[in-house]
Amino acid sequence: MSSESISRRGFLGAAPVAAAAREPVVVPPVLVQEAKIQSEPLRIVTMYAFEPDEVRRIQEAAAPARVEIIIARTREEFRRHLPEAEVVYGSLSGADLDYAPKLKWLQAGAAGVEWMDARLRSSPVIVTNCARVFAPGISETAIGMLLCLTRGITKYYYPQFLKRQWKPVGSPKSDHYMELAGRTMGIVGMGGIGMAVARRAYYGFDMRIVGTDAKPIPKPEFVAELHDPGWFDEMVPQVDVLVAAAPHTPQTDRMFNERVFRRMKRTAYFLALSRGQLFDDMALVRALKEGWIAGAGLDVFPKEPPPPDHPIFDCPNVVMTMHTSGWGPDRQRRLIEFFAENVRRYVHGLPLINVVDKQRGY
């Protein structure tokens, strides 16, 4: 059997899983196991409330192998079933490993895995995540927030709407508005979210795309420049839109801070899409109130939800969604398709998709 396989970057959430499986990227050989005929069903233990139809679709994908999905309603019930589990869907602590002697694979239910503790990181359990599954909705929300900011919808016209008013702001040639065409978007983290935003900004709005990523990935044709994280400081002052789409790691914690916001163009916008811990919220408030930058679109926040007295709510040049930008029926369909494909691969001894580097944390 070939060791050719799929990394998390090979799965395109907007396309069928089968199409994604054609992207060749090497993952550790330990993930390739020999397919075996099981006398016992593969037991997957989870606290996620899969619908009966979703369970059926996962089981059918693994045929002729048998799959049993055990849905626990409480943490205590979850631990009671862990001794039966070869696979867990959801999250897991290092302490849970004491109850799971058969566990080989953990499918995280989200893209971020910063919750992994040291014991899980050092264990032989393979971890996969849902990178790219949620990217289509998140990227559409990002563009929506950006248009609300650049076209003055949030700052000028929504407040009028609440007052039952309709009056023009500025003039036909004033700088109250900005067009995206020809502007530069800089993206930190060219994974699922970053790539999806880049495609939409380039093909839909004729923007120039530049970015950084910690992994040496090929530069797509719609990206003008792609560098390692060391290029970040050079990128910041030249972009009109700065996008935080990286995973949360010790290296990215609060990387968007006062120094960064002060180096941005005064006409530039900041979008936070992956994890709120990537930016300093109080520095962002100062940047917005004192005019260091033009505005911000936030789907994530360092502490979610921010308390009602947080000064971010006093900033008129902000548009926020509550970490829901990836939600929707299509997202759920992709989630089930993705997990079903990974279960199929597991029972047939094929490499898994979206394998996490547990030491890097993504």
VOGU-3710 file (C-alpha; in Angstrom, 3 decimals, decimal comma):
1> mssesisrrg> 0,000/0,000/0,000  1,303/3,467/-0,853  2,386/5,801/1,931  1,111/8,728/-0,121  -1,463/10,535/1,970  -3,376/13,659/2,799  -2,485/16,392/5,252  -4,917/18,893/6,730  -3,955/21,242/3,898  -5,150/18,690/1,376
11> flgaapvaaa> -8,776/18,799/2,469  -10,836/21,499/0,768  -13,940/22,061/2,839  -15,870/23,498/-0,065  -15,379/20,419/-2,253  -16,372/16,780/-1,884  -14,065/14,788/0,325  -13,246/12,419/-2,516  -11,822/15,285/-4,546  -9,685/16,386/-1,617
21> arepvvvppv> -8,199/12,922/-1,368  -6,294/13,506/-4,597  -3,915/16,039/-3,020  -0,634/14,196/-2,252  1,062/15,324/0,961  3,197/13,099/3,153  2,168/12,328/6,747  4,040/10,160/9,266  4,151/6,477/8,189  2,778/5,431/11,578
31> lvqeakiqse> -0,619/6,564/10,331  -0,678/3,894/7,645  -1,952/0,702/9,240  -2,778/-2,582/7,576  -6,464/-3,042/6,903  -7,844/-5,891/8,966  -11,057/-7,837/9,196  -12,506/-7,130/12,607  -14,545/-9,677/14,497  -15,688/-6,847/16,737
41> plrivtmyaf> -17,075/-3,553/15,414  -14,963/-0,408/15,488  -16,232/1,461/18,546  -16,298/5,252/18,437  -17,103/7,000/21,716  -18,242/10,606/21,749  -20,226/13,209/23,644  -21,295/14,840/20,380  -25,005/14,335/19,715  -24,859/12,896/16,208
51> epdevrriqe> -28,307/12,609/14,634  -29,452/9,069/13,703  -29,096/9,849/10,001  -25,564/11,137/10,583  -24,636/7,943/12,426  -26,000/5,908/9,531  -23,969/7,873/6,976  -20,764/7,347/8,943  -21,455/3,637/9,300  -22,265/3,236/5,602
61> aaaparveii> -19,027/4,939/4,614  -17,048/2,264/6,480  -18,852/-0,749/4,963  -18,254/-3,650/4,936  -16,530/-2,959/8,246  -18,874/-2,549/11,189  -18,881/0,680/13,188  -20,613/1,325/16,482  -20,959/4,939/17,639  -21,551/5,250/21,376
71> iartreefrr> -22,965/8,661/22,314  -22,445/9,546/25,984  -24,727/12,117/27,570  -22,494/12,975/30,548  -18,806/13,083/31,321  -19,215/10,146/33,706  -20,911/8,074/31,008  -18,184/9,066/28,548  -15,491/7,715/30,863  -17,447/4,520/31,477
81> hlpeaevvyg> -17,364/3,807/27,738  -13,749/4,832/27,114  -12,374/1,310/27,779  -14,297/0,191/24,672  -13,082/3,019/22,459  -10,616/2,614/19,625  -11,685/6,050/18,350  -12,965/9,155/20,138  -14,736/12,044/18,440  -14,500/15,363/20,296
91> slsgadldya> -11,928/16,329/22,916  -9,912/14,354/25,412  -7,674/15,116/28,372  -4,504/13,334/29,309  -6,274/11,997/32,403  -8,874/10,358/30,146  -6,147/8,176/28,659  -6,135/6,104/31,865  -9,644/4,934/30,909  -8,873/4,324/27,223
101> pklkwlqaga> -6,334/1,493/26,814  -7,490/0,708/23,246  -7,563/4,273/21,968  -5,623/4,860/18,745  -7,237/7,883/17,108  -8,860/11,097/18,343  -10,902/13,081/15,811  -11,222/16,598/17,213  -14,562/18,249/16,539  -13,014/21,630/15,739
111> agvewmdarl> -10,095/23,038/13,791  -8,246/24,392/16,834  -6,565/21,925/19,189  -4,870/24,311/21,621  -6,756/22,530/24,425  -4,438/19,492/24,175  -2,474/18,987/27,388  1,101/17,759/27,681  0,161/14,145/28,327  -2,045/13,878/25,249
121> rsspvivtnc> 0,629/15,589/23,144  3,222/13,022/24,213  0,924/10,004/23,821  0,935/7,758/20,716  -2,718/8,633/20,007  -3,135/10,107/16,515  -5,085/13,386/16,490  -6,897/14,792/13,474  -8,817/18,065/13,331  -11,570/19,643/11,228
131> arvfapgise> -9,387/22,186/9,451  -11,016/23,551/6,261  -14,425/22,105/7,084  -15,660/25,451/8,440  -13,646/27,713/6,114  -16,336/28,473/3,476  -18,746/30,073/5,945  -15,976/31,853/7,832  -14,575/33,359/4,642  -18,005/34,567/3,531
141> taigmllclt> -18,539/36,189/6,935  -15,122/37,823/6,671  -16,003/39,399/3,338  -19,371/40,481/4,715  -17,751/42,178/7,701  -15,195/43,840/5,466  -17,876/45,258/3,173  -19,844/46,532/6,167  -16,723/48,425/7,232  -15,446/49,688/3,893
151> rgitkyyypq> -18,854/50,775/2,612  -19,830/52,538/5,837  -22,800/50,270/6,515  -21,951/49,581/10,152  -20,507/52,963/11,098  -22,841/55,316/9,239  -26,027/53,645/8,161  -26,961/51,041/10,755  -27,134/53,713/13,511  -29,417/55,714/11,191
161> flkrqwkpvg> -31,605/52,675/10,680  -32,091/52,305/14,437  -33,248/55,962/14,504  -35,543/55,364/11,501  -33,474/57,767/9,394  -31,986/57,681/5,900  -29,452/60,397/5,105  -26,278/60,348/2,979  -22,918/60,550/4,722  -20,039/62,335/2,994
171> spksdhymel> -20,015/63,154/-0,707  -19,576/61,186/-3,953  -15,825/61,747/-3,744  -15,185/61,742/0,026  -13,044/59,197/1,860  -15,915/57,902/3,997  -15,909/54,820/1,771  -13,246/52,516/0,333  -13,307/50,152/-2,631  -11,544/46,809/-2,243
181> agrtmgivgm> -10,425/46,402/-5,855  -6,693/46,950/-6,169  -6,126/47,006/-2,400  -3,747/44,599/-0,629  -4,868/41,986/1,880  -2,263/40,450/4,189  -3,151/37,098/5,755  -1,364/35,499/8,705  -2,014/31,758/8,487  -2,654/30,347/5,025
191> ggigmavarr> -4,493/27,261/6,193  -8,161/26,532/5,575  -9,533/29,918/6,647  -6,695/31,950/5,166  -6,845/30,228/1,783  -10,627/30,539/1,556  -10,527/34,261/2,385  -7,681/34,779/-0,083  -9,600/33,101/-2,924  -12,712/35,159/-2,322
201> ayygfdmriv> -10,799/38,432/-1,994  -8,732/37,800/-5,138  -11,310/36,339/-7,488  -14,321/38,231/-6,155  -12,837/41,653/-5,414  -9,609/41,895/-7,429  -7,476/42,322/-4,322  -3,756/41,652/-4,164  -3,027/38,879/-1,650  0,130/38,474/0,420
211> gtdakpipkp> 0,597/36,230/3,411  2,711/34,308/5,886  2,576/30,725/7,091  4,711/28,652/9,434  4,686/25,689/7,054  6,540/25,693/3,722  3,467/25,318/1,518  3,263/25,990/-2,240  2,151/29,493/-3,230  -1,243/29,424/-4,985
221> efvaelhdpg> -1,655/31,416/-8,189  -4,043/33,838/-6,469  -1,402/34,812/-3,869  1,187/37,374/-4,941  3,650/36,712/-2,114  3,839/33,965/0,532  6,606/33,988/3,142  7,541/32,479/6,489  6,466/34,282/9,701  9,673/36,330/9,718
231> wfdemvpqvd> 8,150/38,512/6,957  5,255/39,611/9,190  6,813/42,930/10,269  7,522/43,853/6,669  4,019/42,899/5,571  2,036/44,861/8,168  2,616/48,462/6,964  1,901/47,671/3,310  -1,530/46,044/3,606  -4,985/47,598/3,526
241> vlvaaaphtp> -6,592/44,623/5,276  -4,751/42,536/7,883  -6,257/39,107/8,598  -5,589/36,938/11,662  -6,228/33,355/10,515  -3,424/31,441/12,260  -3,863/28,782/14,955  -3,326/29,782/18,576  0,127/28,670/19,715  2,750/30,167/22,045
251> qtdrmfnerv> 4,267/31,814/18,964  1,021/33,485/17,860  -0,346/34,475/21,293  -1,199/38,230/21,245  0,928/38,716/18,139  -1,475/41,445/16,976  -0,621/43,997/19,633  -0,028/47,708/20,070  3,216/47,634/18,107  1,474/45,976/15,167
261> frrmkrtayf> -1,636/48,181/15,219  0,522/51,326/15,319  2,444/50,135/12,246  -0,699/49,564/10,160  -1,997/52,161/7,737  -4,516/54,534/9,310  -6,886/53,527/6,500  -6,393/49,779/7,075  -8,790/47,234/8,574  -8,145/44,291/10,908
271> lalsrgqlfd> -10,066/40,988/10,706  -9,826/38,358/13,485  -11,159/35,007/12,268  -9,377/32,044/13,882  -8,729/32,530/17,618  -9,258/35,576/19,818  -6,063/34,952/21,756  -4,090/36,120/18,727  -4,824/39,796/19,453  -4,573/42,199/22,378
281> dmalvralke> -8,134/43,448/22,808  -7,268/46,581/24,792  -4,604/47,585/22,278  -7,197/47,095/19,540  -9,664/49,332/21,403  -7,045/52,092/21,552  -6,252/51,619/17,877  -9,930/51,969/16,973  -10,704/54,904/19,266  -7,545/56,879/18,514
291> gwiagagldv> -7,622/56,292/14,780  -4,499/54,147/14,380  -6,589/51,969/12,043  -9,898/52,467/10,243  -11,886/49,558/11,700  -12,071/45,906/12,681  -14,203/42,838/12,003  -14,168/40,267/14,807  -15,638/36,785/14,886  -13,453/35,808/17,826
301> fpkeppppdh> -12,384/37,549/21,033  -9,764/36,835/23,730  -12,496/36,215/26,310  -15,772/34,989/24,840  -18,169/36,611/25,249  -16,612/39,933/26,249  -18,296/41,432/29,330  -21,023/44,028/28,673  -18,812/46,830/29,997  -15,936/46,041/27,653
311> pifdcpnvvm> -14,891/49,172/25,726  -14,999/47,294/22,413  -18,753/47,949/22,480  -18,078/51,701/22,475  -16,226/51,542/19,148  -18,442/52,516/16,182  -15,929/51,225/13,640  -16,293/47,549/14,642  -18,510/44,745/13,377  -18,699/41,554/15,462
321> tmhtsgwgpd> -20,157/38,065/15,232  -20,118/35,621/18,143  -17,668/32,949/16,931  -20,463/31,718/14,664  -19,051/32,598/11,257  -18,632/28,947/10,285  -22,145/27,858/11,302  -24,858/26,621/8,953  -26,427/23,482/7,451  -23,735/23,191/4,778
331> rqrrlieffa> -21,070/23,228/7,471  -22,743/20,296/9,204  -22,981/18,338/5,968  -19,260/18,833/5,329  -18,458/17,842/8,908  -20,246/14,499/8,581  -18,780/13,849/5,125  -15,306/14,569/6,419  -15,576/12,351/9,516  -17,189/9,566/7,486
341> envrryvhgl> -14,300/9,693/5,015  -11,751/9,526/7,804  -13,572/6,560/9,393  -13,571/4,830/5,997  -9,854/5,424/5,678  -9,173/4,172/9,188  -10,999/0,858/8,817  -9,327/0,204/5,448  -5,824/1,001/6,665  -5,490/4,238/4,692
351> plinvvdkqr> -3,788/7,441/5,875  -6,046/9,886/7,687  -6,859/13,431/6,565  -5,998/16,505/8,672  -3,385/14,896/10,897  -2,278/17,272/13,661  1,363/17,866/14,510  0,822/17,566/18,250  4,057/19,328/19,141  3,313/22,343/16,935
361> gy> -0,305/22,344/18,056  -1,988/22,417/14,644
//
